Amino acid sequence: MTAAPERRRVRVAARRAVATDVVALDLAPDDGAPLPDWEPGAHVDLEVAPGTERQYSLVTTTPEGHWRIAVLREPDGRGGSRAVHDGFAVGHEIVVAGPRNHFGFDPTRPAVFVAGGIGITPLVAMIVAAERAGTPWELHYAGRSRSRMAFVDELVAAHPERVVVAAADEHPRLNLIGLLAEPRDAVVYCCGPRGLMDAVETAAAHWAAGSVRVERFEPADDVDAPGEPFEVDLAVTGVTVTVPADRTLLEVAEEAGAFVLSSCREGTCGTCETPVLEGSVEHRDTVLSPEEQADDRTMMVCVSRARRGCPRLVLEL
């Protein structure tokens, strides 16, 4: 079972606008203890309101040892970004969990970074790591306009030969089909709107397995689709439960006394990842890669279910 992400209190040590409707926050430990190290692609769970958490990628650790995140105000979102923009002033105290990483960077292979809007945040850390490791890389960064693209000026200034900017009010959209037409010995890392990530996966479908990695913080379209009842043996708890068609495995397991770590409850954060000992899973998360889902070694019990035709799962719960 996934280890419990460490929870701690932090405070906003600095705040600045880095693009239109994008604010960067530097988070300092509230107790003065050093914040833990993390790897590029990691994110933290930020408590934006009591009982409500949102996931934000780590951009960097500042020279002062503070974590930096960047948050886009989303007027049509679920309210998390508005809470950050309107209420998280310097000095504001927050509970965070993590860091955790389901978007790991491999410095041994060339990298093709594709960012859309606020999706640049985890890629900034990867670019720094690529530079340190001497990894060949290129960045293709799309957005509505340069004024809305966080960190674009500093990235272009530091790496003018490696960064391609596709601002919609200046140039045509990214030509993903052309960019990814020829498979390479490289890894494509993409973060941004769902449409962009879907387009990258489609354009690079003929690349070798594992060559495309995406970071999604939105639930899958089928997360609330009707299911079928199925049984689950909770190997650690020692009980067998039946999951009805209209309830989640997480809810039923908790009622049976199983200890289950969870956070988002919509298949986006990875907290409830649980080893699968037997059975076939209908994966409804946006955390595991297609290869990891096909392996059926783990599942997100907050949204995923037994695959149709598989009446029973055995889980390490």
N, C-alpha and C positions, 0 to 999 in steps of 0.2 A: 504494500500500500504506500502511496505517496506520503512522505514525511510532512508533518504539519509545517506550513510556512511560518516563519517567525514573525510575530506581531510586535510592533513597537510604536511609540509615540514620537512624532517628529513635529517640527514647526517650520513655517515658511520663513526662510532666512533672507530671501531676495525674490523679487518678482519684476518681470519686465515684459513688454510686448515685443514679440519677435516677428510678427506679421499681422495683417489685419485679422482680428478675431482670434489670434493665437497668443497665449500668454505662457511664458516659461517660468516655472517655479523651482527655486532651489530649496531642498528639504534638508534640514539639519537635525541631528539627533537631539531629542528633548533632554536626555539625561547626560549628554556630553560624551557618551561612549561612541567609539568609531562605528560608522555604518559598515556593514559587510561588503566584501568585494562581490563583483558580479561579472558575468560574461556578456558580450554583445548580443543583443536580441532579447535580453531579460526585461521583464516588466514587474511592476508592483501593483498590488490591490490597494486602492485608496478609498477610505471610508468617506464618501462625499456627504452622507447624512447618516443618522443612527440606523444601523442595520442595512445600509445600502452601500455597495462597493462598486467601483469601476476600475478597469485595468488601464494602466498607462505605461508605455515603454520608457525605459531609462535612456536618456540621451548621453549623459556623461556623469562622471564624478568630478566635481570642481576641485581646484587646488586646495580649498578649505576642507575637502572631504565630504561635501554635501552632494546629495543626489539631485540631478536636474531632470525634470520632466517638462513636456510642453503639451498644452491642452487647447484644442479648438472649440470655440463656442459653437454649439449646434442647436439652433433655435427649435428645430423639429425633433430633437433627440428626446431622451427619457428624463432629462433634468440634471444629470450628473455634471455636464460641462457648465451649465448655467450656475450651479452651486459653486463650482470652483471659481468661475470668473467673477461672480458677484459677492462671494463671501470669504474667499481665501486671501486675505491681505497679509502683509508681512507681520509675523508674530502669531498667526493663526496656528493652532495645534490640531494635528490630524493623527489618526491611527492608520498605519500602513501594514501590509503583510507582504512577505517576500524578501528578496526577489526570487522569481521563478523564471524558467526559460524553456519555451517550446519552439524557439526560432533560432536555433544555434547556428553560429558562423564557423565555417571550415576554412582556416587560413591556408591550407595546403593546396587549394584549388582556386583558379581564377574566378573572379566574382563579377556578375552582371547585376547591378542593383537597379530596381525599377520602383520608383516612389510616386505616389499620388497624394498630393496635399499633405495632411498631417502624418501620412504614412512614412514621411522622411525620418521620423524620430528614432526608430530602432536602427535605421541604416546609417545614421551619423556615427553611432558607436562602432558599427562594423567597418566603416571607412577608416576610422582611426586605427582599428586593429589591423586592417589590411595594409595600411601604410607602415605600421610598426613591423609587420611580418614580411614586408616586401612582396605581398600578394598582388598580382595584376588585377586591376579592377576598373570598372566604368560605371557611371551613374546616369540614368535617364530619369529625369524628374519632371513630372507633369503637374500642372495646376491651372486654376482659372486665370490668374495673373501673378506677376512676380510679387506684387504687394501682399498676396495671400499665401505665399510660399515661404514657410519658416526656414531660416538658415540658408536661403538660396544665395544671398550675396557673398557670405563668407565661404561657402563651398566653391562657388565659381572663382572667387579671388584666390583661394588656396590651390585649386586644381583645375585651371582653365582648360586643360587638354583632356580631362577625364569626365567632365560634367556636361551633359546635354540637357538644356532647359527647354521644355515644351510648354510655354505659357499660352493658354488658349487665345488670349487677346493679341498675341504676337505672331504665332506660328501655327501650322497645322498640328493635329494631335500626333502623339507618338505612333510611329509605324511599327507596331509590335510584330506583325507578320514578317516584315522585312528584317527586323532586328533579330528575331528568333528563328528565321527560316532555316539556317544551317546549324545543325547541332554542333556544339563545341564541348571541349573538356573543361567545363565551367559549371558553376552553380548560379542559378538565377534566384535572387532574393527579392521578393515583392511584398510591399505593404501599402495599403491605400484603400480606396473605395472598393466595394465588392465587385463592381463591374470591371475594374481594372485587373483585379486578381484573377477573376474568371477568364478574362481575355488573355492574360499571360499564360495561365494553365492550358488554355486551348491552343494558343500559338506555339507552345513548346511541348505539346503532347507527344511529339515524335522524338523528343530528347530521351536520353537514357533515364531509367527510373531513378528517382532521388535527385534529379538535377534541378527541380523547381521547389522552392520553399516559400511559403506565404505565411503571413501573420494576420489572423482574422480576430476581431473583437466583436463581431456581430453574430447573433445566433443563425443557424442554418434555417433554410426555408421550411424544412419538414420537421422542425423541432416540436411542433404541437400536432403533428399529423396523427390520426387515429391509429391505434396499435391493436395487438392481440394479447390476451392474458398469457402469462407464462410463469413457470416456477423457477425459483432461484435457491440453490443451496448456499447458505452463508457459512463457509468452511470454518472460519474463526469463531463466529458466534455460536455455531452448532445448531442452527435451526433452518428449516425450509419454509419459504414464504411464497405466496402467490401474488403476482403483480397484476392487478386488473387492467383492462384496456384503457381506462381513463385516469390512471395514476402512474406516478414515476417510480422507478426502482428505488431511488433515493428516499422518497417518502415512506415506502413500505419497509425498507431496511431500517430506517431510523425508528419506526414504530416497533420493530422487532427487537430493538435494543442494540443494534449494530453501531459501532463507533465509525462515523463517516465524516471526514473533513469535506466541507463544501463552502462555496462562496457565491458565485454568480447564479447558479441553478439554471443556466441556459446554455451550457456547453461551450463556453468561451474562455474560461480561465484556467482549467486544468486541475483545480484543487481536488476534485473528487475522483481523480483517475484511480482505477482499481484493477488489480491483476485478474485476468480471466483464466481459470483453471480448466474449464470445459465449456463447450458450446460455441455457437456462432452468433455474432452480434450485428444488430442493425445500428450502425453508428450514426448519430445525429449531432455530433459535436463539430466544432470548427478548430479544434486544437490538434488532433492527430493528423499526420500526413496520410495520403491515400495508401501508401505502403504500410504504415503502422495500422491503419484500419483493417487492411486486408489480412494482416498477421493475426488479428483477434487475440492479442496477448493482454491488452488492457482496454478499458472502456470508461467513459464518463457516465457514471450512474445517475446523474441528474437528468439526462435527456435520452440516453441510448437504451435500447431494449434488446430482447432476444430477437434474432432474425425470424421472419415468418417461416414456419415449418420447423423451427427449433423450439421444442416445448420446455427446455430446461437449461439453465446456466449454473455453473459452479464458480463462485467468486471467492477471492481471498478477503472476505469481510467478516 
